């Protein structure tokens, strides 16, 4: 996904640079496998994730996230600087992007694409 495609998909969009402060890959409530990235910028923070990834497309989801951010393993995400596409104050994080390249990952877009195939 590119910045242009992201802007077409979502009307209200704020893009800011931030750091992945922490990560979580594991079991959530009700034994649901999930992942979260906790992002922090200058005076703000947001969580990106919370989607179920223990289904048939879970590993493909994780692989696409790593490929977009150009890291080889999940453990390398913590401390990485990325871009966050947010809905603004009080809104959710819609996508994370590579800091220097026009590459974005969105859970919503990924799972919609998987449903269509």
C-alpha positions in Angstrom: 0.0 0.0 0.0 1.3 3.5 -0.8 0.6 6.8 0.9 -1.8 7.8 -2.0 -3.8 4.6 -1.6 -3.9 5.1 2.2 -5.3 8.6 1.7 -7.9 7.4 -0.7 -9.0 4.7 1.7 -9.3 6.9 4.8 -10.6 10.5 4.8 -9.2 11.8 8.0 -5.5 10.9 8.2 -2.5 12.2 10.2 0.9 10.8 9.4 3.6 11.1 12.1 7.0 9.6 12.7 7.3 7.5 15.8 9.2 4.7 17.5 8.0 1.2 18.2 8.4 1.3 22.0 7.3 -2.3 22.7 5.8 -5.3 21.0 3.5 -8.1 22.0 3.1 -11.4 20.1 1.0 -13.9 22.1 -2.2 -15.1 23.5 -4.9 -12.5 24.3 -8.2 -13.1 26.1 -10.0 -16.2 25.2 -6.8 -17.8 23.8 -6.7 -15.6 20.7 -3.3 -15.2 19.1 -2.6 -11.6 18.4 0.1 -9.0 18.0 0.4 -5.4 19.0 3.0 -2.6 18.4 3.0 0.2 20.9 4.1 3.3 19.1 5.3 6.5 20.7 5.9 9.9 19.1 6.6 13.3 20.5 4.1 13.6 23.3 1.7 10.9 22.1 1.3 7.1 21.9 -0.9 4.6 20.2 -1.3 0.9 19.9 -1.4 -0.7 16.5 -2.8 -4.3 16.3 -5.1 -6.4 18.3 -6.2 -8.5 15.3 -6.5 -12.2 15.5 -3.6 -13.9 13.7 -4.0 -17.5 14.6 -6.1 -18.2 11.6 -4.9 -19.5 8.2 -3.5 -16.1 7.2 -1.7 -15.3 10.4 1.8 -16.0 9.4 1.2 -14.3 6.0 0.1 -11.2 8.0 3.2 -11.2 10.2 5.4 -11.8 7.1 3.9 -8.9 5.3 4.4 -6.6 8.3 8.0 -7.5 8.5 8.5 -7.2 4.8 6.9 -3.7 4.7 9.1 -2.5 7.6 12.2 -4.3 6.1 13.1 -6.3 9.2 14.1 -10.0 9.2 12.5 -11.0 12.6 9.8 -9.9 14.9 12.3 -9.1 17.7 13.9 -6.4 15.5 10.7 -4.3 15.6 11.3 -2.9 19.1 13.1 0.4 18.8 12.5 0.8 15.1 11.4 4.2 13.8 8.3 4.1 11.5 5.5 6.3 10.3 2.0 5.9 11.8 -1.2 6.8 9.9 -3.7 7.9 12.6 -7.2 9.2 12.7 -6.0 12.0 15.0 -6.6 12.6 18.7 -8.6 9.8 20.2 -8.7 7.9 16.9 -6.9 4.6 16.1 -3.8 3.8 14.2 -4.8 2.7 10.7 -1.4 1.6 9.3 2.3 1.7 9.9 4.8 2.6 7.2 8.5 2.3 6.5 10.2 5.5 7.7 12.0 6.3 4.4 10.0 4.4 1.7 6.4 4.7 0.6 5.4 1.3 1.9 2.6 0.8 4.4 1.0 -2.1 6.2 -2.7 -2.1 7.3 -4.3 -5.0 9.2 -7.7 -4.0 7.8 -6.5 -3.9 4.2 -4.5 -7.1 4.6 -7.5 -9.1 6.0 -9.9 -7.7 3.4 -7.5 -8.7 0.7 -7.3 -12.2 2.1 -11.2 -12.5 2.2 -11.4 -11.6 -1.5 -9.1 -14.3 -2.7 
